[in-house]
Amino acid sequence: MNVKGDEVAKVAKALASETRLQLLKLLSEKNMDVSRIAAKLNQTEANISAQIKILEKVGLLKSHYEPGEHGVRKVCETAVEKININLV
């Protein structure tokens, strides 16, 4: 992902959270659903969902829904392997 112009601040803000960085690192190893991510990071599902939404908005994560034991589950994966920031 190449980031430049107005997008730099948006991506930088999304990366400014330790929880979001941990989330990206975790998902770079394996795709996971929200409840598994929450358990691994010792966070609530509501908080993880909010963090995922922020990362999806700037294009760093993508997700899809799959059938689960109790309805559907949201499975997340990284959308990028590398981020290049161009200041000019």
Residue, then its C-alpha position, 0 to 999 in steps of 0.5 A: m500500500n502506498v500512502k500519500g497526501d491526505e491519506v498519510a494522516k489517516v493511516a498514521k492515526a489508525l496505526a497510532s493505537e497499540t491495540r490496532l498494531q497488535l491486531l495487525k500483527l496477529l492477523s498477519e500470521k492468521n485470519m481470525d474472527v472477532s471473538r478469537i481476536a478479542a480473546k488473544l488480545n484480552q479485549t472485549e469483542a465490542n472494542i475489537s470490532a471498533q478497532i477493526k472498523i477503523l483499520e477497515k476504513v483506511g484499507l489496512l484490514k478486510s473482513h467477511y462473514e461466515p456461518g458460525e456456531h451461533g449465527v454468523r461470525k466476522v472473519c478478518e484478514t490484513a489487506v496489505e503486507k507493507i505500507n509505504i508512506n510518501l511525504v511528497 
